[in-house]
Amino acid sequence: MSIAPDSVPARAAASVTVGTGPLGIDEVVAVARGRATVVLDPAALDGVAASRAVIEGLAADPEPHYGISTGFGALATTFIAEDRRAQLQASLVRSHAAGSGAEVETEVVRALMLLRLSTLMTGRTGVRRSTAETYAAILNAGITPVVREYGSLGCSGDLAPLAHCALVAMGEGEVRVAGPSSGRGGSTGPGGSGGSGASTGSITDAAGALAAAGITPLRLAEKEGLALINGTDGMLGMLALAIDDLRMLLTTADIAAAMSVEGLMGTDAVFAEDLHRLRPHAGQAASAANLRRLLAGSPIVASHQGPECTRVQDAYSLRCAPQVHGAARDTLAHAASVADAELASAIDNPVLTLDGRVESNGNFHGAPVGYVLDFLAIAVADVASMSERRTDRFLDRARNQGLPPFLAHEVGVDSGLMIAQYTAAGIVSELKRLAAPASVDSIPSSAMQEDHVSMGWAAGRKLRRAIDGLARVLAIEVMTAARGLALRAPLAPSAATGAVVSLVAEAGAVPGPDRFLSPEIEAISAFVASGDVAARASAVTGALA
């Protein structure tokens, strides 16, 4: 399923300039999903050329310099003669392009190429100007290297995925070539199915694709192979895309919760602003404010207020939605702060310092990114778990406040939405497994030189699958709540939630006899993933947090 195929905001520029400064998350999304044109800052290109001159001076030095005139990793003490160094760099890329498994989605590959280019443009890697220009040309031509899912341990960075991209820049390996872009993209879960985030077009050889686009393949010079593969760009790209997805999906979770509060005859009193000031978490306040706006003017909520109401408290899945959704929002805010720091980083090993030194370092370790990718997977699982519990309440006549069991049309003959809840429960069970952190694992490699690795790439892959699952669980809640609200007639929902009920009805998901449910679930899942559910509600309330 696609996540947010239309989520690239209208504000996204048609082009993104890459220079010495950091890219923003929106800019990464614009290039990865919206295929914005990449423009290289001329002043930054001059800096790239200046730093290359330093590398060329060290290459001429009879003393060995790591990554320039030596081997790599466990072979760092082996001196390489000048006439073998081009072969050394090419051999490095070829040997490291050792990925296996399913293709990585187009948007992830585009994001990691852009982020590697951003580091090249800082002037801290010592590559030639033509190398940066080639990466930009490949992105702008819509050429996507075929990158395989398995191969990265997240230290030294995402070696194998980045090597597959560097291989293509050399005119080797496999690619896919995109057709005309609408300027709007999409993401997918790790299965790579659907949307422009998935792999599109047929596989072809890199040499032919570069020739057709008028791009001359690179012949790597000293240090360039290392510079093209040492970085956290794959896991960082997945983090940026996940942040974009979750900003929308957490708003959608508030919308689904508001629909459930109404449909289950809950109260909005627990969302009062003064109550949430007693526990001043920013995310909780934002979620509660959303719920107040979504439920404003609801005839259903108003119908059971006052002294005649005998209900004391709603279930936690209704009453505590701002606390859970808010905690997820705060986790997302922390993840975004880590992403911003990483986007401002120049990661390479060795790295060229501002005063001209070439120094070995450990900045390529993916722990900072791997941790927050895992944190987000935990939050995603919990938000989905609460959503599924609200769905389940609708189907139990002992808890659904007078609605028919399973919201069935003819009780005893029809099963209603019984098995839709099974689907949500099965996804939530998987999300709990995906919440187990990848970053606590480490498998030594490179003859024990790389004896602690981050597994950040694996954390990113499972988060993408988790986000896909969250969108589907929310869709089932939205579908269930919409049917419950329709069955409350003549009582009407609020204007905001009513707009979502109308959207759901466009997919044919209305009360009635049993029918083939899967197409309705898929259609509403697409509404959630595209941001249409959030857009319909916010068209009434104004922009939601």
C-alpha angles and dihedrals in degrees: 000000000000119000114214100340088176098035098108099110122242087242090064109118123239086233136031121208116218116203139135094302127080124275119235124236090248090054092052089050092047092056097036098045106014097039093230113184116261116229121190117221108240094217091052090050088055088053090050089054092048093052090048089059089059091053092048090052091053091046088060092051113105088218113089119252120193115255092004104063101002139066123260139257110344088005094056093119095057112104115221120209117236095249091056100048098090088052089048092057094045091046090051092056095043094049094045094050087086102128123144139192134035122359117267113240119269094242093055092050092048091049094051092047091050092049093049088050089051090056092047089054093057089075091232097109102057098229123148121264090244091060093058090044091053093054091050091048092052092051093047092049091057091241111151120193114228104247121184123226100235125057109073123099091179094246128109074024119269097330102165098043092047091046091057088056094046089049090058091050085057089055094254135110130030134308144176120225118214125225123228113319126228088207091248124094143183143214134227139201116260092278086075094223122152135351129056088288087073125080110276133184126026126301114258136169118277095230093059094044093050091047092051089052093047093245119145113221117243124250099204120232130201115320094358096108090056092045092054097052107034107090148087091242098124097051091040091051090052090048092053092049092046091052089052091050096045096049087063098037095052089054088050089051089058090050092050091048092051090052090050093048089055097041093049092047093247128160130254093203092094090063094062113138096234091055092055093047086066088069103033104200110147095221093049091051091050093049093047090049090053091051092050091052094045093051097041112129095006111164089200093056091044091051095072103035125110136050094311091066109102098189113108104188138359121234117273093253088065103030097043099043093112091051094053098036088044093053088052089050091052091049088051091050090053090048090051091052090053090048091051091052091048092048088055092052131101104211121188138120117251097021129199109234126215091257093052102261120138107218136180113229144160101239091118092073108116100212097113092053096036092055096054092044086058092044090055092050089056092050092047091052092050096047089049091047092055091047092053090051090056090049091052093052090059091059099049111082089204090063108023098082100244103327119133116269111275086358085273122173096220110021112227094019101053126053093202113189096340096120095040085068089051088056091052091046092051091051092048090052089054092047089056089056091047089053090069102108121251092194094072090066125084130177115189117235143172096050090308093304089112094043098155122043133179104223085213092145090056089049089054093048094053092044090057090054090046092052090052089052093049091054091053095047091050089049091056090050091049091049092047094045091048090055091046091051091049089053090054091069133163082040108078130215124233118286091254098049090039089060089057091048088056091050091052090050089057087068090053092252098142132128114283145103120325116286141159100304103183096080091051092050091049092048093050090044086057090050090053095044094047093052091245093126091052091044094051093052096042091050084070102035100034121241112343123212 
